[in-house]
Amino acid sequence: MEDEKKVRKQIYLNPEQNRQVKQISARNSMTEAEIIREAVDHYLANNQMKQKDPLLELVGMVKKGEKMDPRSMIRIFI
C-alpha cells in the first residue's frame, strides 16, 4: 500500500478519539494518518463479510440450478 496513490479525506474526530490516535501514533512511531488508515482497513475487512450483494446471491442461485421463484427473487432484494 505504500506505493499506492492516496486520496485526501477530511474527517472530524472527537477529542477522546484524537487523544487516543495521538497516543497510539507516538507509542508506535507511526503517523496519525497511518493509524487512521489501519483502523479503516480493519473496519472494512471486518464488515466486508457482513454485506451481501443481492446480485451475487441471485447469480449463485442460477449457478446452483435453483428454480427462480419470483418470491425468492424479491426476498433477495429486500
N, C-alpha and C positions, 0 to 999 in steps of 0.2 A: 504494500500500500504506500510505501514511502515515495515511490516514483510516480504515483498516480496524481493527476491534476486534481486539486481540491476546489470545492465550491464554497464560497464565503456565505455563512449564515450568521445572522444576529439573533441571539437568544437572551432571555432575561432569566436570571437565577434569583431565588430569594436569598436573603442574607446568610441563612444557615447552609444552603447548598454552596454558595460562594466560598464560605469559610472552609467547608469540607473539601472542595475541589482544590483550593489553595494548599491546604494541609497535605492532601494526597500528592499533589504536584511536588511540593518541597521534599516530602519523605522519599519519593521515588525518583527524584531528579528527572522529572518529565515536565513538559509544558502543560499548562491548563488545557490547551486545545487538545493535546494528546489524551488527557484524562477524559475529556468530554467525548472525543471520537471513540475511545474504548468503551465508554458507557453506552453510546448509541449502538455500536457494533454488538455489544452484549444484549441489549434490549431487542434489537432486530433478530438476532439469532434465536432468542428465547420465544419470540412471538411469531416467527415465520411459520412454525408448525401449527399454530392455533388458527391461522387464517385459511379458510377454504376458498378455493376458486370454483364457482359453480360450473364454469365451462369445462374445467379439467375433470370435475366429478361426472359431468354428462359424457365426456369422451371416454372415461373409464367404464361407464355403463355400456356404451356401444362396443368397446373392445371386449368386454366380458360376454357380449352376446345377449345381454338382458333385453327383455321386451320393453319398448318405450311407452309405458303407460303415461298418458298426459298428466295424471295426478302426481306421479312420482317426479315428473319433469318440473312441475310447478313447485313441489316441495324443495327441490334443489335450489331454486332461485329465490325462495322466501327466507 
